[in-house]
């Protein structure tokens, strides 16, 4: 998440990357909070019975159109950029960059596993860490070959989906069966699945759900072939990092306009089709193809648009203030991501306020926006006094094996 961590003193941060990371966190909150509120797990009848739920159909369509997949795509690209920066900085210091990177990934895997098993089953960190460990295999690839590998993995799910359809062989089926077997052992069924976390009045009850939910998450990764997609995005980000695009944003404005415009022109109409298909269901091969050619271009258009807005702008300008606000959670993205889980559990689960299954989708999205604005405020206050987010600080110390100062001098 934090693309500029090094073992030594804090280096000058790349504000645009921090702001982009904060922007991605906003979208991730909008994508994840419907799961925290348990709205995603409710059936159509239960959703329709919620007060003032009439707007939810429109909001769900807009979610698929503008949010779904786009912001985790941005986050994944940033991860790849971070890999290239870590390796480059380590080599400049004469350090073993790969050893540092692998230690970072091992610690991130531990953090992700704890998050997945003990707080929220929607964790992405463990997958990031495990797939990230493959990045050094591509470190010596020439730039064009790296882009080809990226395109290969991003488009591979379309081929795999076609093979599934033709042969009937689906590697996710055994995982799906294992998930529901585990759920049944925990006393969880399709009838009480949506309400379990709301009704759970103690952590042991919540943990029973988390135990089966970890297997469900593995099924989601296999079924959605998320590992291929994440690796492809990591490689694309690594290519951007190698090209030092983040250091040349002001000079690349004409190119950003051209690429952003082309991606918006291609991605937005197909995103309407993606939203329509997601709401109604359809051929899985067509869905994968539309996903690839709508989500990725639109995410790139978002990146280009934000960079055109903030790159090279002074801190006193309106764009500069937007950049500064977004960069606060972006500088401590790992802590911010985990804090979103704490907020979601506290608001919607039975061990907290127990608001789950009683909030409409449009209300949920307002809560997600409020949670992000709270993070902007709290992160800004935290960074006045401390150099890193609390989890980033632990991550760094475990990576480098020594105590590092947290408070600013």
C-alpha positions in Angstrom: 0.0 0.0 0.0 2.7 2.5 1.0 4.9 2.6 -2.0 7.7 4.6 -0.5 8.6 2.7 2.7 12.4 2.3 3.1 14.5 1.2 6.0 16.1 4.6 6.5 14.7 8.0 7.1 11.4 8.8 5.5 11.9 9.9 1.9 10.1 12.6 0.2 6.7 11.2 -0.6 5.0 11.3 -4.0 1.9 13.3 -3.2 0.1 12.3 -6.4 0.4 8.6 -5.5 -0.8 9.2 -2.0 -3.8 11.1 -3.3 -4.6 8.4 -5.8 -4.3 5.8 -3.0 -6.7 7.9 -0.9 -9.1 8.1 -3.9 -9.0 4.3 -4.2 -9.8 4.0 -0.5 -13.0 6.1 -1.1 -14.1 3.7 -3.8 -13.2 0.7 -1.8 -15.4 1.9 1.0 -18.3 2.4 -1.4 -17.8 -1.1 -2.7 -17.3 -2.9 0.7 -19.9 -1.2 2.9 -22.9 -3.0 1.3 -21.3 -6.2 2.6 -20.7 -4.7 6.1 -24.3 -3.6 6.2 -25.3 -7.2 5.1 -27.4 -5.7 2.3 -25.5 -7.8 -0.2 -26.5 -11.0 1.6 -30.3 -10.2 1.7 -32.7 -11.6 -0.7 -34.8 -9.4 -3.0 -37.9 -9.6 -0.8 -36.1 -8.5 2.3 -34.4 -5.6 0.5 -37.7 -4.4 -0.9 -39.2 -4.5 2.6 -36.7 -1.9 3.9 -38.2 1.6 4.4 -37.4 4.0 1.6 -35.7 1.3 -0.5 -37.1 2.5 -3.8 -33.8 4.2 -4.9 -31.7 1.1 -4.2 -32.2 -0.3 -7.7 -30.8 2.8 -9.2 -27.9 3.0 -6.7 -27.1 -0.7 -7.4 -26.9 0.1 -11.1 -24.6 3.1 -10.5 -22.4 0.9 -8.3 -21.8 -1.6 -11.1 -21.4 1.3 -13.5 -19.0 3.5 -11.6 -17.6 1.6 -8.7 -17.5 -2.2 -9.0 -14.0 -3.4 -9.8 -12.6 0.0 -10.7 -11.1 1.0 -7.4 -9.5 -2.3 -6.4 -8.0 -2.0 -9.9 -6.5 1.3 -9.0 -5.3 -0.1 -5.7 -3.7 -3.1 -7.5 -1.9 -0.9 -10.0 -0.5 1.2 -7.2 0.8 -2.0 -5.5 2.7 -2.8 -8.7 4.1 0.7 -8.8 5.1 0.4 -5.2 7.0 -2.9 -6.0 9.1 -1.2 -8.6 9.9 1.8 -6.3 10.9 -0.5 -3.4 13.3 -2.5 -5.7 14.7 0.6 -7.3 15.3 2.4 -4.0 16.9 -0.7 -2.4 19.3 -1.1 -5.4 20.3 2.6 -5.2 21.3 1.9 -1.5 23.1 -1.3 -2.4 20.6 -3.3 -0.4 19.0 -6.6 -1.3 15.7 -5.3 -2.6 14.2 -8.8 -3.2 14.9 -9.8 0.4 13.2 -6.7 1.7 10.2 -7.2 -0.6 9.7 -10.8 0.4 9.8 -9.9 4.1 7.3 -7.1 3.4 5.0 -9.6 1.7 5.3 -12.2 4.5 4.3 -9.6 7.1 1.5 -8.4 4.9 0.3 -12.0 4.5 0.2 -12.3 8.3 -1.8 -9.0 8.6 -4.2 -10.2 5.9 -4.6 -13.6 7.5 -5.4 -12.0 10.9 -7.9 -9.6 9.2 -9.5 -12.4 7.3 -9.8 -14.8 10.2 -10.7 -12.5 13.1 -12.3 -9.3 11.8 -13.8 -9.4 8.2 -14.0 -12.1 5.6 -13.8 -9.6 2.7 -10.0 -9.2 3.1 -7.8 -8.6 0.0 -4.5 -8.2 1.8 -3.7 -11.9 2.0 -4.3 -12.4 -1.8 -2.2 -9.3 -2.5 0.7 -10.7 -0.4 0.6 -14.1 -2.0 0.3 -12.9 -5.6 2.8 -10.2 -4.9 5.4 -12.8 -4.1 5.3 -13.7 -7.8 6.4 -10.2 -9.0 10.1 -10.8 -8.6 9.8 -13.5 -11.3 9.1 -10.8 -13.8 11.7 -8.3 -12.5 14.1 -8.8 -15.5 11.4 -8.8 -18.1 11.9 -6.1 -20.9 9.1 -3.5 -20.7 7.2 -4.7 -23.8 7.3 -8.3 -22.5 6.1 -7.1 -19.1 3.1 -5.4 -20.7 2.3 -8.6 -22.7 2.4 -10.7 -19.5 0.0 -8.1 -17.9 -2.4 -8.3 -20.8 -2.2 -12.1 -20.8 -3.2 -12.4 -17.1 -5.9 -9.8 -17.4 -7.5 -11.6 -20.4 -6.9 -15.1 -19.2 -10.2 -15.2 -17.2 -12.1 -14.9 -20.4 -10.4 -18.0 -21.8 -10.8 -20.0 -18.5 -14.5 -19.0 -18.4 -15.0 -20.3 -22.0 -13.3 -23.6 -21.0 -15.6 -23.9 -18.0 -18.6 -23.4 -20.2 -17.5 -25.9 -22.8 -16.2 -28.6 -20.6 -18.3 -28.1 -17.5 -15.1 -28.3 -15.4 -15.1 -25.7 -12.7 -12.3 -25.6 -10.1 -14.4 -23.5 -7.8 -17.0 -26.2 -7.3 -15.0 -28.2 -4.7 -14.2 -25.0 -2.8 -17.9 -24.0 -2.9 -18.9 -27.4 -1.5 -16.2 -27.1 1.2 -17.6 -23.6 2.1 -21.1 -24.9 2.7 -19.8 -27.9 4.6 -17.9 -25.6 6.9 -21.0 -23.3 7.2 -23.2 -26.3 8.1 -20.7 -27.3 10.8 -21.0 -23.8 12.3 -24.8 -24.0 12.2 -25.0 -21.5 9.4 -27.4 -22.0 6.5 -28.8 -20.0 3.6 -31.8 -19.1 5.7 -29.8 -17.4 8.5 -26.8 -16.4 6.5 -27.9 -12.8 6.0 -28.8 -12.2 9.6 -26.2 -14.2 11.5 -23.7 -11.3 12.0 -26.5 -8.9 13.1 -27.9 -11.4 15.6 -24.5 -12.4 16.9 -24.3 -10.7 20.3 -20.9 -11.9 21.2 -17.5 -12.3 19.5 -17.5 -16.1 19.7 -20.8 -16.1 17.7 -19.3 -13.7 15.2 -16.1 -15.8 15.0 -18.2 -18.9 14.0 -19.3 -17.0 10.9 -15.8 -15.8 10.2 -14.5 -19.4 10.2 -16.8 -20.4 7.4 -16.4 -17.0 5.8 -12.7 -17.5 5.2 -13.5 -20.5 3.1 -16.2 -18.5 1.3 -13.5 -15.9 0.4 -11.3 -18.5 -1.1 -14.3 -19.6 -3.2 -14.8 -16.0 -4.4 -11.2 -15.8 -5.4 -11.2 -19.1 -7.4 -14.7 -18.5 -8.9 -13.8 -14.9 -10.0 -10.3 -15.8 -11.0 -9.2 -12.8 -8.9 -5.6 -14.1 -8.7 -5.1 -13.8 -12.5 -6.6 -10.3 -12.5 -4.6 -9.1 -9.5 -1.3 -10.4 -11.0 -2.1 -8.7 -14.4 -2.7 -5.4 -12.6 0.4 -5.7 -10.5 2.5 -6.2 -13.6 0.9 -3.2 -15.3 1.7 -1.1 -12.2 5.2 -2.5 -12.2 5.7 -1.4 -15.8 4.4 2.1 -14.9 6.8 2.3 -12.0 9.8 1.2 -14.2 8.9 3.9 -16.7 8.9 6.4 -13.7 5.6 7.8 -14.9 4.8 9.0 -11.4 7.8 11.3 -11.6 6.9 12.8 -15.0 3.2 13.6 -14.5 3.4 17.3 -15.3 5.3 16.7 -18.6 2.9 13.9 -19.6 -0.3 15.9 -19.4 -1.0 15.8 -23.1 -0.5 12.0 -23.1 -2.7 11.6 -20.0 -5.5 13.6 -21.7 -5.2 11.4 -24.8 -5.1 8.1 -22.9 -7.8 9.2 -20.4 -10.1 10.3 -23.1 -9.7 7.1 -25.1 -10.2 4.9 -22.0 -13.3 6.9 -21.0 -14.8 6.6 -24.5 -14.2 2.9 -24.6 -14.9 2.0 -21.0 -18.0 4.0 -20.1 -20.4 2.6 -22.7 -19.2 -0.9 -21.9 -19.6 -0.2 -18.2 -23.3 0.5 -18.9 -23.5 -2.9 -20.5 -21.6 -4.5 -17.6 -24.0 -2.9 -15.1 -27.0 -4.1 -17.1 -25.6 -7.7 -17.4 -24.7 -7.7 -13.7 -28.2 -6.7 -12.7 -29.8 -9.4 -14.9 -27.2 -12.1 -15.2 -26.1 -13.6 -18.5 -23.5 -15.7 -20.3 -20.4 -16.0 -18.0 -18.0 -15.7 -20.9 -19.6 -12.5 -22.1 -19.6 -11.2 -18.6 -15.9 -11.8 -18.2 -15.2 -10.1 -21.6 -17.3 -7.1 -20.8 -15.7 -6.8 -17.3 -12.2 -6.8 -18.8 -13.0 -4.2 -21.5 -15.1 -1.9 -19.2 -13.6 -2.0 -15.7 -9.9 -1.7 -16.6 -10.2 1.2 -19.1 -12.6 3.1 -16.8 -10.2 2.7 -13.9 -7.3 4.0 -16.1 -9.6 6.9 -17.1 -10.1 7.7 -13.4 -6.4 7.7 -12.8 -5.7 10.0 -15.7 -8.5 12.3 -14.7 -7.3 12.7 -11.1 -3.7 13.1 -12.2 -4.7 15.9 -14.6 -6.6 17.5 -11.8 -3.9 17.5 -9.1 -0.5 17.0 -10.7 1.7 20.0 -10.4 -0.9 22.1 -8.7 0.0 24.3 -5.7 -1.1 23.5 -2.2 -3.2 26.7 -2.0 -5.2 25.9 -5.1 -8.6 24.0 -4.9 -7.0 21.0 -6.6 -4.1 21.2 -4.2 -6.5 21.1 -1.2 -8.3 18.1 -2.7 -5.0 16.4 -3.3 -3.9 17.1 0.3 -7.2 15.8 1.8 -7.0 12.6 -0.3 -3.4 12.0 0.6 -4.0 11.8 4.3 -5.6 8.4 4.3 -3.4 7.5 1.2 -0.2 7.9 3.3 -1.5 5.4 5.8 -3.6 3.2 3.4 -3.1 -0.1 5.2 -4.3 1.4 8.5 -7.2 3.2 6.7 -8.2 0.0 5.0 -8.3 -2.0 8.3 -10.1 0.9 10.0 -12.9 0.7 7.5 -13.4 -2.9 8.7 -13.5 -1.7 12.3 -16.1 0.9 11.4 -18.2 -1.5 9.4 -18.2 -4.2 12.2 -18.9 -1.6 14.9 -21.9 -0.2 13.1 -23.6 -3.2 11.5 -22.7 -6.4 13.4 -24.5 -7.6 16.6 -21.4 -7.0 18.7 -21.7 -3.3 17.8 -24.7 -1.2 17.0 -26.4 -4.1 15.1 -27.7 -1.9 12.2 -27.1 -4.7 9.6 -30.1 -5.7 7.4 -32.0 -2.6 8.5 -30.2 -0.1 6.2 -31.0 0.5 2.5 -28.2 0.5 -0.1 -28.4 4.3 -0.7 -28.2 4.8 3.1 -25.3 2.4 3.3 -23.4 4.4 0.7 -23.9 7.6 2.7 -22.5 5.8 5.7 -19.5 4.7 3.6 -18.9 8.3 2.4 -19.1 9.5 6.0 -16.6 6.8 7.1 -14.2 8.0 4.5 -14.5 11.6 5.5 -13.9 10.6 9.1 -10.7 8.8 7.9 -9.6 12.0 6.1 -10.0 13.9 9.3 -8.4 11.4 11.7 -5.5 10.6 9.3 -4.8 14.3 8.9 -4.6 14.7 12.7 -2.5 11.6 13.2 0.0 12.6 10.6 0.6 16.0 12.3 2.4 14.1 15.1 3.5 10.8 13.6 5.5 9.7 10.6 3.5 6.6 9.7 0.1 5.0 10.3 0.1 2.6 13.2 -0.1 -0.5 11.2 2.4 0.8 8.6 4.8 1.4 11.6 4.4 -2.2 12.8 4.8 -3.4 9.2 8.0 -1.5 8.7 9.5 -2.7 12.0 8.7 -6.4 11.3 10.1 -6.0 7.8 13.4 -4.5 8.9 13.7 -6.2 12.3 14.4 -3.1 14.4 12.5 -0.5 16.3 11.8 2.7 14.3 10.6 6.0 15.7 7.0 6.7 15.2 6.6 10.2 16.5 7.9 13.1 14.3 10.9 14.9 15.7 
